[in-house]
Amino acid sequence: MIAFIIRRLLQSVIVMIAVAAVSFALFRFVGDPIYSMLGQEASISDREELRDRLGLNDPIVVQFARFLGNAAQGDFGISYRLQMPVAELILQRLPATMELALVSATLAFVTGLGLGVYTALRRRGILSNIIMTASLIGVSLPTFLIGVLLIWVFAVELRWLPSNGRGAVVQIGNWWTTGFLTTSGRLALILPAITLGLYQMTLIMRLVRAELLEVLRTDYIKFARARGLSARAVNFGHALKNTLVPVITITGLQLGSIIAFAIITETVFNWPGVGALFINSVRFVDVPVMSAYLMMIALIFVVINLIVDLLYYAVDPRLRVDRAARSH
């Protein structure tokens, strides 16, 4: 187990270095930030002075080495647009994005798992067919259109929920803020959480249903039924447990996708998260913020993949037996 963790950590470091190289190279071709910072009327001498001050005239190798060393310490420089440390900007916006992502992921996993189990065990029922038909909406419609439809129905027509913003928040500690502790914060979270988690919910539901139906046809499930075990013990004690291995993989990756692709939802609902910060950074060619965002997303995916691999051992004992046999 320790050797496995060390090997995965080394692989994660290599992945992060590769992502750093890609982000560093890619964002050097999106435009010149000097023009965005000084405008078109600035003199050539002013532009060259600012370019020297930002280190943009240094060789590419020197710039990348400096970027990599600073990134390893959590220092991504100063925002060209806001003239603030990038790490501080991300920490200010990160609680909003993480809160939205965690609520969306929880909603998608719990609802998707429950509906997947129900539609598998009652696959010929009328309600199951209605659920499977309705799930096509979450798969087919783009995220921004779902958000607009929810705003039109629940915010404009019914006036039950707010259409944008995060509502009132409460600060916890030095930098974390949450809307869970206020009524307006909880109400503001409902529509963007549903919008962001609807696609993941339908994906998990369909995966659970397909895997559970396949497991229920296996010989050991038939043998468990022949032993006289109750339907509850067979379905939830044997079948569902063996269904969770691929579900954990997809759920983990989808959590990273929720955080990465929250940009669209944050834009539709004017949610003050990291995604909205990234959109504004692209608009003003704020290279340090864009690079830091890409590095953050890559780190989230790497950590999630490591956690998913470790959860395999807790869910599927066959993996532990197989690895132990190979080690001997």
LINKAGI-V899813 format. One record per run of one state. SS is the DSSP state (H for helix, E for strand, L for the rest). FROM is the first residue (numbers start at 0). TO is the last residue. If there is no record, write none. Layout:
ss from to
SS FROM TO
SS FROM TO
This chain:
ss from to
L 0 0
H 1 28
L 29 31
H 32 37
L 38 42
H 43 52
L 53 58
H 59 71
L 72 76
E 77 77
L 78 83
E 84 84
H 85 120
L 121 124
H 125 139
L 140 141
H 142 156
L 157 168
E 169 171
L 172 174
E 175 177
L 178 181
H 182 215
L 216 217
H 218 225
L 226 229
H 230 259
L 260 260
H 261 267
L 268 272
H 273 282
L 283 285
H 286 314
L 315 315
H 316 326
L 327 327
